[in-house]
Amino acid sequence: MMSASLNSVALLAAAVVIAATPVSAQLSDAGYVLGPDDSIQIVVYGQPEAGISTRIKADGTIVMPLIGTLTAAGLTNVSLAKNVANKLTGGGFLKSPVVNVEIASYVSKSVNVAGKVALPGIIALDRNYRALDVMLKAGWIRDNGATYVLLRRAGSAEMRLDTDAMVRGDEDKNPVLRAGDTLFVPDADQFYISGQVNRAGSFAIVPGMTVRQALAVAGGVSATGSAGKVGLIRGGAKEIDADPSVVIQKNDVILIKERLF
């Protein structure tokens, strides 16, 4: 179907955009900011007894050997490593400790992806992700999904992100996501076609689809139908004669009438 082809083209283009992004741009993020319930491993090289694997408590702290209670929430892994090294030095425990902090699990900051995507679920924000990045992590849109994504954010109005603009790199349609955001892909917008066609029913709309293209999706006009006698019902309005070049809208009803012999 046309929707499947569109989604495949969009996914390929998106992958090209990501691949073409300079490495320096990909690494320019300030870093993941730790929060409650994140799991971390702190290694003090040459001093295994001074390190620890732990989960950050609800109050944002951890408890370390030698040092005791230390605030971790609100810091990046790099800044936490510096704090640990300073505490070990300042407390007289070690002279010049080399400390590394690895994040074992990202829990405190994540987004939800739901609806018609290949891999719905929770995705950790281990760096700054834009909507396109997360959609690719979720396996992109399924064939029966819409050609747009709804961004739901607490305290803000729902935002519609068109996938073609997202892939083009339009920043207003490809925002940086925040913890707690939800990306939702609804069912594809549909039109309905009945009468003298080979496959009557409901079909997905792709951007810019015309009445002529809708007829093609429905298998064309049957032997008893007339391509010149097409009716269109839109919303609560009365049926009108439809020009083949008219662009289809959500929930349009197309009627193909019988041919006069």
Secondary structure, DSSP 8 states (H G I E B T S, - for coil): -HHHHHHHHHHHHHHHHHHHS-HHHHT-S---B--TT-EEEEEETT-GGG-EEEE--TTSEEEETTTEEEE-TTSBHHHHHHHHHHHHHHTTS-SS--EEEEEEE--SSEEEEEESBSS-EEEE-SS--BHHHHHHHTT-B-TTB-SEEEEE-TTS--EEEEHHHHHHT-GGGS-B--TT-EEEE-B--EEEEEESBSS-EEEE--TT-BHHHHHHHTT-B-TTEEEEEEEEE-TTS--EE--TT-B--TT-EEEEEE---
